[in-house]
Amino acid sequence: MHLTRIEEEMLAGKMGPAVELAMKAIVQMGEGMDAERLITTEGSHLGNVDLLRRCTGYIGIVEKFVELGAEVQIPTSVNPYPADPRNPESPPLPEVFQGLSPLEDYYRRLQVIPNWTCTPYLYGNIPRFGQHLSWEESSAVIYVNSVIGVRANREPILMDLVSAITGRTLYSGLHMDENRRGEILCNVDVKELKRDDFAVIGYYLGKVCGTAIPVIDGIQQKASIASLKNMGAAAASTGAISMYHIPGLTPEAPTLEKALGERKPTEIVEIDDRVLEKTKEEMSSAGQGGEIDIVGVGCPHYTFDEVVSVARLLKGNKVKNGVQLWICTHQAAIELAKQQGIAEIIKEAGGRLFSGCLYCLHTVNPYADMRLMSDSGKICYYRRALYGTQRECVTAAISGRA
């Protein structure tokens, strides 16, 4: 693998032991993936969610970098804690995550932006078109690649951290022009396309596209920041999609032909009302109807507009006794909600507004065995749940039944 003179100096320890250790890790990964060279990256996002279960040595590795005096060299943000111990509205942190506590101090010493969100492109680490990034969170990667025109791969654990310390990542995958062309044409023909349908469309796309890049036509008029966020998160969960194009809307797809790279699609997929209804049934793996224990929305983190929408549905109502309503969003949206009285409406109704990770909380005890309803395609893929639109979720929280 070719290294520049500066990269050779990093590897030789001339820029300190922390950079040396990080560069060694990148080079080893690059050689294992047959990457021809590295590329300068302008931002990183640490996907620390659920690390205690997926990578038991992670905290020790971060501690080692801190001891070596490491600091991130590029804007670097971080995924949410499972719960938010600083917020009284947050549920308590499950025992399995208690060992995460040193990370907050370690990230502070590394100079990581403490935004604690899975939507850093909305708060704290906002990229621009054409930037090369090293991000781990799959729902964020698909959003910035597609909607903003950033260049980023779904990084594995630790690649995001060592890239942040060196300012380098592998020149591979979606960093390369030839790998960003659309492959599968997905025609959406739904009689009355609604905001909540986007998560369902994404859930289906991940199943049928796998790792291929879809070109999605027919959703342009209803697309919004929130709906594209939710669609991408579902597609990145049920499949491994890291990018999509929407002709005339996303920056690298001014036309259908440009989105496909002036080639014919490898496959054409049709999505109609029948497909949506069948997919909704699949998303409700916990069955239909009946009593519920928890309603969880905000995975990925809700936008401020989505928080306002929930508050409007809750106003004048009460969450049923014995039922929990959790609404997750980033800290900036929480502060806005407090200033505008939105947070008070949610609290008065019995809901909890906090910056946490529904995916983490809902997949461990004491919450894993509870009957959950959600509007999140990501949650409905990773856990047995009942799927519902945002309105259906709030109605269920009030009535106690799906």
ZICORPE-V611114 format. One record per residue. N is the residue number from 0. OMEGA is omega in radians with two decimals (none if undefined). NEAR is the number of other ideal C-beta (glycine too) atoms within 10 Angstrom. D_CENTER is the distance of its C-alpha to the mean C-alpha in whole Angstrom. Layout:
BEGIN
N/OMEGA/NEAR/D_CENTER, N/OMEGA/NEAR/D_CENTER
END
This chain:
BEGIN
0/-3.12/16/31, 1/3.04/11/32, 2/3.04/17/32, 3/3.13/12/33, 4/-3.14/7/35, 5/3.13/14/33, 6/3.06/21/31, 7/3.11/12/34, 8/3.05/15/35, 9/-3.10/25/31, 10/-3.13/18/32, 11/3.09/10/35, 12/-3.09/14/35, 13/3.11/11/36, 14/3.06/18/33, 15/-3.07/15/33, 16/-3.14/14/32, 17/3.11/21/28, 18/3.10/25/28, 19/-3.13/18/30, 20/3.14/18/28, 21/-3.14/27/25, 22/3.08/24/27, 23/3.13/14/28, 24/3.14/18/25, 25/-3.14/26/24, 26/3.11/20/27, 27/3.10/12/27, 28/-3.13/19/24, 29/3.11/21/25, 30/3.11/10/28, 31/-3.12/9/26, 32/3.14/11/24, 33/3.07/9/27, 34/-3.09/20/26, 35/-3.13/11/29, 36/3.05/14/28, 37/3.09/24/25, 38/3.08/17/24, 39/3.13/14/23, 40/-3.02/25/20, 41/3.12/16/19, 42/3.11/26/16, 43/3.05/33/14, 44/-3.06/33/11, 45/-3.14/29/11, 46/-3.02/25/9, 47/-3.08/27/12, 48/3.00/19/10, 49/-3.05/18/13, 50/-3.10/21/15, 51/3.12/18/18, 52/-3.05/12/18, 53/-3.07/10/17, 54/-2.98/14/19, 55/-3.12/10/22, 56/-3.01/11/23, 57/-3.08/17/20, 58/3.10/18/21, 59/3.11/9/25, 60/3.10/16/24, 61/3.12/23/22, 62/3.13/15/25, 63/3.12/14/27, 64/3.10/23/26, 65/3.13/18/26, 66/3.13/12/30, 67/3.09/15/30, 68/-3.10/12/30, 69/2.94/25/26, 70/3.13/16/24, 71/-3.09/22/22, 72/-3.09/18/23, 73/3.10/18/20, 74/-3.04/19/18, 75/3.13/25/15, 76/-2.99/28/13, 77/3.10/28/11, 78/-3.09/27/9, 79/2.88/29/10, 80/3.04/23/13, 81/3.05/26/14, 82/-3.10/22/16, 83/-3.06/21/18, 84/3.14/14/21, 85/-3.07/12/22, 86/-3.12/15/22, 87/3.12/9/24, 88/-3.09/17/22, 89/3.00/20/20, 90/-3.14/18/21, 91/-3.13/9/22, 92/3.10/18/21, 93/-3.05/17/21, 94/-3.08/10/24, 95/-3.10/15/22, 96/-3.09/19/20, 97/-3.12/9/23, 98/3.13/12/23, 99/-2.96/20/20, 100/3.14/12/22, 101/-3.02/13/23, 102/-3.11/21/20, 103/3.12/16/20, 104/3.14/11/23, 105/3.14/16/23, 106/3.09/22/20, 107/-3.12/11/22, 108/3.07/16/25, 109/-3.12/22/22, 110/3.07/14/22, 111/3.09/26/18, 112/-3.04/20/17, 113/-3.12/13/16, 114/3.02/20/14, 115/-3.14/25/12, 116/3.05/29/9, 117/3.07/31/5, 118/-3.09/28/6, 119/3.11/30/9, 120/3.05/22/10, 121/-3.01/24/12, 122/2.94/21/13, 123/-3.09/19/15, 124/-2.98/24/14, 125/-3.09/13/14, 126/3.11/22/15, 127/-3.09/11/18, 128/3.02/11/19, 129/3.12/12/20, 130/3.00/15/19, 131/-3.08/20/18, 132/3.03/29/15, 133/-3.09/30/14, 134/3.12/32/10, 135/-3.03/25/9, 136/-3.00/28/5, 137/-3.12/22/5, 138/3.10/27/3, 139/-3.13/32/4, 140/-3.12/26/7, 141/3.13/29/8, 142/-3.04/30/8, 143/3.06/28/10, 144/-2.98/27/12, 145/-2.97/28/13, 146/-3.08/20/14, 147/-3.10/18/15, 148/3.03/18/16, 149/3.07/25/15, 150/-3.07/25/16, 151/2.99/29/13, 152/2.98/22/13, 153/-3.03/21/11, 154/3.03/27/13, 155/3.08/11/14, 156/3.11/16/15, 157/3.12/19/17, 158/3.10/21/17, 159/-3.11/24/15, 160/-3.11/28/17, 161/3.04/27/20, 162/3.11/33/19, 163/-3.09/29/19, 164/-3.10/27/22, 165/-3.02/30/24, 166/-3.12/22/22, 167/2.97/29/22, 168/-3.07/30/20, 169/3.04/25/21, 170/-3.07/18/22, 171/3.02/18/21, 172/-3.03/18/19, 173/2.97/18/17, 174/-3.04/19/19, 175/-3.09/12/22, 176/-3.01/10/23, 177/-3.13/6/25, 178/-3.07/14/21, 179/-3.14/20/20, 180/3.07/18/22, 181/-3.09/27/21, 182/-3.08/17/23, 183/3.09/21/23, 184/-3.13/21/24, 185/3.13/25/22, 186/3.13/14/25, 187/3.14/23/24, 188/-3.09/12/27, 189/-3.04/18/26, 190/-3.12/6/29, 191/-3.09/7/27, 192/-3.13/19/23, 193/-3.14/13/22, 194/-3.07/17/18, 195/-3.14/18/17, 196/-3.06/23/18, 197/3.10/27/15, 198/3.13/30/13, 199/3.08/28/16, 200/3.12/27/17, 201/3.12/33/13, 202/3.14/28/14, 203/-3.11/27/17, 204/3.12/29/16, 205/-3.14/26/15, 206/-3.02/15/18, 207/-3.07/17/20, 208/-3.14/22/19, 209/3.12/12/17, 210/-3.08/11/17, 211/3.13/18/19, 212/3.12/22/18, 213/2.95/28/18, 214/-2.96/26/20, 215/-3.11/32/20, 216/3.09/20/23, 217/-3.13/18/24, 218/-3.00/21/21, 219/-3.01/13/22, 220/-3.08/7/24, 221/-3.07/15/21, 222/3.07/18/18, 223/3.09/13/16, 224/-3.09/15/13, 225/-3.08/20/12, 226/3.10/22/13, 227/3.05/22/12, 228/-3.08/27/8, 229/3.09/32/9, 230/-3.13/31/11, 231/-3.14/32/8, 232/3.12/31/6, 233/-3.12/32/9, 234/3.13/33/11, 235/-3.14/28/9, 236/-3.12/24/9, 237/3.03/25/13, 238/3.05/22/14, 239/-3.13/15/13, 240/3.12/28/12, 241/-3.12/23/11, 242/2.98/30/13, 243/3.05/29/15, 244/2.99/29/18, 245/-3.06/24/19, 246/3.12/20/23, 247/-3.10/13/24, 248/-3.13/18/21, 249/-2.89/22/18, 250/-3.13/13/20, 251/-3.10/18/21, 252/3.12/23/22, 253/3.08/13/25, 254/3.08/10/27, 255/-3.11/16/27, 256/3.11/13/29, 257/3.13/16/27, 258/-3.13/27/24, 259/-3.13/21/25, 260/-3.14/16/27, 261/3.11/9/30, 262/3.04/10/30, 263/3.10/7/30, 264/3.09/17/27, 265/-3.11/11/28, 266/3.05/12/27, 267/-3.12/11/27, 268/3.12/18/25, 269/3.12/12/26, 270/3.14/23/24, 271/-3.10/13/26, 272/3.13/13/27, 273/3.12/10/28, 274/-3.14/18/25, 275/-3.12/19/22, 276/3.12/10/25, 277/3.13/12/25, 278/3.09/25/21, 279/3.10/20/21, 280/3.12/12/23, 281/3.14/15/21, 282/3.12/25/18, 283/-3.08/18/21, 284/3.11/13/22, 285/3.11/17/23, 286/-3.11/12/26, 287/3.04/10/27, 288/3.11/10/28, 289/-3.13/12/30, 290/3.12/13/29, 291/3.11/25/26, 292/-3.06/14/25, 293/2.89/20/21, 294/-3.12/28/19, 295/3.10/28/16, 296/-3.14/26/14, 297/3.06/29/11, 298/0.05/29/8, 299/-3.12/30/5, 300/3.08/29/8, 301/2.90/28/11, 302/3.10/22/13, 303/3.13/20/16, 304/3.12/11/18, 305/3.08/24/16, 306/3.12/26/17, 307/-3.14/17/21, 308/3.09/19/21, 309/-3.13/29/20, 310/3.12/24/23, 311/3.12/12/25, 312/-3.11/18/25, 313/-2.99/23/26, 314/3.13/12/29, 315/-3.14/9/32, 316/3.10/17/31, 317/3.01/12/30, 318/-3.07/21/28, 319/3.07/17/30, 320/-3.14/7/31, 321/3.11/9/30, 322/3.10/21/26, 323/3.05/19/23, 324/-3.13/24/21, 325/3.13/26/18, 326/-3.10/30/16, 327/3.11/30/13, 328/3.14/28/12, 329/-3.00/25/12, 330/3.13/20/16, 331/3.11/15/17, 332/3.09/28/17, 333/3.14/22/18, 334/3.08/12/21, 335/3.14/15/22, 336/3.09/24/22, 337/-3.10/13/24, 338/-3.07/9/26, 339/3.12/14/27, 340/-3.13/11/27, 341/-3.14/23/24, 342/-3.14/21/23, 343/3.09/13/27, 344/-3.14/21/27, 345/-3.14/22/24, 346/-3.14/17/26, 347/-3.14/15/29, 348/3.14/20/28, 349/3.10/17/27, 350/3.09/25/23, 351/3.09/20/21, 352/-3.08/27/18, 353/3.12/23/17, 354/-3.13/26/14, 355/-3.10/28/13, 356/-3.13/26/10, 357/-3.13/28/11, 358/-3.14/25/10, 359/-3.06/25/13, 360/-3.02/24/15, 361/-3.13/23/16, 362/3.09/19/16, 363/3.06/16/19, 364/0.21/10/22, 365/-3.00/11/24, 366/-2.99/20/21, 367/-3.09/13/21, 368/-3.14/9/24, 369/-3.13/14/24, 370/-2.97/16/23, 371/2.98/25/20, 372/-3.08/29/19, 373/3.02/26/16, 374/-3.06/29/15, 375/3.05/30/11, 376/3.13/31/11, 377/3.11/27/9, 378/-3.09/26/11, 379/3.07/30/14, 380/-3.02/22/14, 381/-3.07/16/13, 382/3.01/19/16, 383/-3.06/14/19, 384/2.96/24/19, 385/3.11/23/20, 386/3.02/27/19, 387/3.01/23/20, 388/3.11/16/19, 389/3.13/20/18, 390/3.13/14/22, 391/3.12/16/23, 392/-3.14/26/21, 393/3.10/27/23, 394/3.12/17/26, 395/3.11/22/25, 396/-3.13/30/25, 397/-3.08/19/28, 398/-3.08/14/30, 399/-3.12/16/29, 400/3.11/14/28, 401/none/22/26
END
